[in-house]
């Protein structure tokens, strides 16, 4: 009996960014923005209300901000200059010779695996529950700044760590966020 084979297709819907703001996408997908206050501010400034609604997730922000707001931002010379300046700083950061390259050129082909159950990089990536996750996230950020060839290896669950709240009767309740991997800055 013949078997039926189906084809699974994935479609990615990407927002139409004005030409002079296309570098926002590059910034959104590099986690450098999580420890660079100016980069964080560029996203927040685009639409502060939507920025809060999407939990400080720049990928979701770019998808959810209205085309009208995006077009207005593209006509704001100050905002466009800020985006270009931040993008230039990221480019310099990525191409600068690092401390590790200068100090240990003999290890340029080495990769260091950093195993941790959780990495606290930003609240839009709910893959950590507290202090140790924040510490491992800080290790990744510091390693990046030093140019260490460190690769974080951890777990990425479909549901992130839960958030607690009290219901109207005063009982503790939990909400488990459903992580949409296509809208995370990964």
Secondary structure, DSSP 8 states (H G I E B T S, - for coil): ------------------GGGTHHHHHHTSGGGGG-HHHHHHHHHH-HHHHHHTTS-HHHHHHHS-HHHHHHHHT-HHHHHHHHHHHHHHHHHHHS--HHHHH-GGGTT--EEEE-S---S-TTS----SHHHHHHHHHHHHHHHHT--EEEE----SB---EEEE-TTS-EEEE--B--GGGS--
